[in-house]
Amino acid sequence: MTLLPERIKYLRQSKGLTQKESGEAVVYDQSRVAKWESGKLEPNSEALIALSEFFYVSIEYLFGLEDD
């Protein structure tokens, strides 16, 4: 199991953002962010890149392959 949903939620909350605000920052809607955070949907490669750039973390971090 991947840590991706938990990491996305943690990063969003650590910036004090709503799902809507986080989604708008990476050009996706709130419902998509909610599905990512619940694990119902995995971000595609473009979304993963956008998330990693927005939150200044690696894609490996998002998947729980590294902790920094």
ROSE-4610 file (N, C-alpha, C; in Angstrom, 1 decimal, always signed):
// ROSE-4610
residu = [M/M/M/T/T/T/L/L/L/L/L/L/P/P/P/E/E/E/R/R/R/I/I/I/K/K/K/Y/Y/Y/L/L/L/R/R/R/Q/Q/Q/S/S/S/K/K/K/G/G/G/L/L/L/T/T/T/Q/Q/Q/K/K/K/E/E/E/S/S/S/G/G/G/E/E/E/A/A/A/V/V/V/V/V/V/Y/Y/Y/D/D/D/Q/Q/Q/S/S/S/R/R/R/V/V/V/A/A/A/K/K/K/W/W/W/E/E/E/S/S/S/G/G/G/K/K/K/L/L/L/E/E/E/P/P/P/N/N/N/S/S/S/E/E/E/A/A/A/L/L/L/I/I/I/A/A/A/L/L/L/S/S/S/E/E/E/F/F/F/F/F/F/Y/Y/Y/V/V/V/S/S/S/I/I/I/E/E/E/Y/Y/Y/L/L/L/F/F/F/G/G/G/L/L/L/E/E/E/D/D/D/D/D/D]
num = [1/1/1/2/2/2/3/3/3/4/4/4/5/5/5/6/6/6/7/7/7/8/8/8/9/9/9/10/10/10/11/11/11/12/12/12/13/13/13/14/14/14/15/15/15/16/16/16/17/17/17/18/18/18/19/19/19/20/20/20/21/21/21/22/22/22/23/23/23/24/24/24/25/25/25/26/26/26/27/27/27/28/28/28/29/29/29/30/30/30/31/31/31/32/32/32/33/33/33/34/34/34/35/35/35/36/36/36/37/37/37/38/38/38/39/39/39/40/40/40/41/41/41/42/42/42/43/43/43/44/44/44/45/45/45/46/46/46/47/47/47/48/48/48/49/49/49/50/50/50/51/51/51/52/52/52/53/53/53/54/54/54/55/55/55/56/56/56/57/57/57/58/58/58/59/59/59/60/60/60/61/61/61/62/62/62/63/63/63/64/64/64/65/65/65/66/66/66/67/67/67/68/68/68]
x = [+0.8/+0.0/+0.9/+0.5/+1.2/+0.7/+1.6/+1.3/+0.8/+0.6/+0.2/-1.0/-2.1/-3.3/-2.9/-2.3/-1.9/-1.0/+0.0/+1.0/+0.3/-0.5/-1.2/-2.0/-2.8/-3.6/-2.7/-1.6/-0.7/-0.1/+0.4/+1.0/+0.0/-1.2/-2.3/-2.6/-2.8/-3.1/-2.0/-0.8/+0.4/+0.5/+0.0/+0.0/-1.3/-2.2/-3.5/-4.4/-4.4/-5.2/-6.4/-7.5/-8.7/-8.4/-9.2/-9.0/-9.2/-10.2/-10.4/-9.2/-8.6/-7.4/-6.3/-6.1/-5.0/-5.2/-6.4/-6.7/-6.5/-6.9/-6.8/-5.3/-4.5/-3.0/-2.4/-2.9/-2.3/-3.3/-4.3/-5.2/-6.1/-6.6/-7.6/-8.7/-9.8/-10.9/-10.9/-11.7/-11.8/-12.2/-13.1/-13.5/-12.3/-11.5/-10.3/-9.3/-9.1/-8.2/-8.8/-10.1/-10.8/-10.6/-10.7/-10.5/-9.0/-8.1/-6.7/-6.4/-7.0/-6.8/-7.5/-8.6/-9.3/-8.7/-7.8/-7.3/-8.2/-9.3/-10.2/-9.6/-8.7/-8.1/-6.7/-5.8/-4.4/-4.1/-3.4/-3.0/-2.3/-2.5/-1.8/-0.4/+0.5/+1.8/+1.9/+1.1/+1.0/+0.7/-0.3/-0.8/+0.3/+1.0/+2.1/+3.2/+3.5/+4.6/+4.1/+2.8/+2.3/+2.3/+1.9/+1.9/+3.3/+4.2/+5.6/+6.2/+5.9/+6.4/+5.8/+4.5/+3.7/+4.1/+4.3/+4.6/+6.1/+7.0/+8.4/+8.9/+8.3/+8.8/+9.0/+9.7/+9.9/+8.7/+8.6/+7.5/+7.8/+9.0/+9.3/+8.8/+8.9/+8.3/+6.8/+6.1/+4.7/+4.2/+5.0/+4.7/+5.2/+5.9/+6.4/+7.7/+8.4/+9.6/+10.8/+10.6/+11.6/+10.9/+11.5/+10.9/+11.2/+12.1/+12.5/+12.1]
y = [-1.2/+0.0/+1.2/+2.2/+3.4/+4.5/+5.3/+6.4/+7.7/+7.6/+8.7/+9.5/+8.8/+9.6/+10.4/+9.7/+10.4/+11.5/+11.3/+12.4/+13.6/+13.4/+14.5/+15.3/+14.6/+15.3/+16.0/+15.4/+16.0/+17.3/+17.2/+18.4/+19.5/+19.2/+20.2/+20.9/+20.0/+20.6/+21.3/+20.9/+21.6/+23.0/+23.3/+24.6/+25.4/+24.7/+25.4/+25.6/+24.7/+24.8/+23.9/+24.3/+23.5/+22.6/+21.6/+20.7/+21.6/+22.5/+23.4/+24.2/+24.8/+25.7/+24.9/+23.7/+22.9/+22.4/+22.0/+21.6/+22.8/+23.9/+25.1/+25.4/+25.2/+25.5/+24.5/+23.3/+22.4/+22.1/+23.0/+23.0/+21.7/+21.3/+20.2/+20.7/+20.1/+20.5/+19.8/+20.3/+19.8/+18.3/+17.9/+16.5/+15.5/+16.0/+15.2/+15.0/+16.1/+16.1/+15.2/+15.3/+14.4/+13.0/+12.6/+11.2/+10.8/+11.7/+11.4/+11.1/+12.0/+11.8/+10.6/+10.2/+9.0/+7.7/+7.8/+6.7/+6.0/+6.7/+6.2/+6.4/+7.4/+7.7/+8.1/+7.6/+8.0/+9.1/+10.1/+11.2/+10.6/+11.2/+10.8/+11.4/+11.1/+11.6/+13.1/+13.8/+15.3/+15.8/+15.2/+15.7/+15.4/+14.3/+14.0/+15.1/+15.4/+16.4/+17.8/+18.1/+19.4/+19.4/+18.3/+18.2/+18.3/+17.6/+17.7/+19.0/+19.7/+21.1/+22.1/+21.9/+22.9/+22.7/+21.5/+21.3/+21.2/+21.3/+21.2/+19.9/+18.8/+17.5/+16.6/+15.5/+14.6/+13.7/+13.1/+12.1/+10.9/+10.6/+9.5/+9.7/+11.0/+11.3/+11.1/+11.6/+11.4/+10.0/+9.1/+7.6/+6.9/+7.7/+7.1/+6.3/+6.5/+5.8/+6.5/+7.7/+8.4/+9.4/+9.7/+10.5/+12.0/+12.4/+13.8/+14.5]
z = [+0.0/+0.0/+0.0/-0.8/-0.9/+0.2/+0.5/+1.4/+0.7/-0.6/-1.4/-0.9/-0.6/-0.1/+1.2/+2.1/+3.4/+3.2/+2.3/+2.1/+1.4/+0.5/-0.2/+0.8/+1.7/+2.7/+3.7/+4.2/+5.1/+4.6/+3.3/+2.7/+2.6/+2.1/+2.0/+3.3/+4.3/+5.7/+6.3/+6.0/+6.6/+6.0/+4.8/+4.3/+4.6/+5.3/+5.7/+4.6/+3.6/+2.4/+2.5/+1.8/+1.7/+0.4/+0.2/-0.9/-2.2/-2.2/-3.3/-3.6/-2.6/-2.8/-3.3/-2.8/-3.2/-4.7/-5.0/-6.4/-7.4/-7.0/-7.9/-8.1/-7.1/-7.2/-8.2/-8.4/-9.3/-10.5/-10.7/-11.8/-11.9/-10.7/-10.6/-9.7/-9.7/-8.9/-7.5/-6.6/-5.3/-5.2/-6.1/-6.0/-6.4/-7.3/-7.7/-6.5/-5.8/-4.6/-3.5/-3.3/-2.4/-2.7/-4.0/-4.4/-4.2/-4.5/-4.2/-2.7/-1.9/-0.5/+0.1/-0.5/+0.0/-0.6/-1.6/-2.2/-3.3/-3.6/-4.6/-6.0/-6.2/-7.5/-7.2/-8.1/-8.0/-9.1/-8.7/-9.6/-10.8/-12.0/-13.2/-13.1/-14.1/-14.0/-14.0/-14.8/-14.8/-13.5/-12.8/-11.5/-10.4/-10.5/-9.6/-9.7/-10.9/-11.1/-10.6/-10.8/-10.3/-8.8/-8.2/-6.7/-6.1/-6.7/-6.2/-6.3/-7.4/-7.6/-6.7/-6.5/-5.6/-4.2/-3.7/-2.3/-2.1/-3.1/-3.0/-2.4/-2.9/-2.5/-3.7/-3.5/-4.6/-4.8/-6.0/-6.2/-5.4/-5.1/-4.2/-2.8/-2.4/-1.1/-1.1/-2.1/-2.2/-2.1/-2.7/-2.6/-1.4/-0.5/+0.7/+0.6/-0.5/-0.8/-0.1/+0.3/+1.1/+2.1/+3.1/+4.2/+4.2/+3.4/+3.3/+2.1]
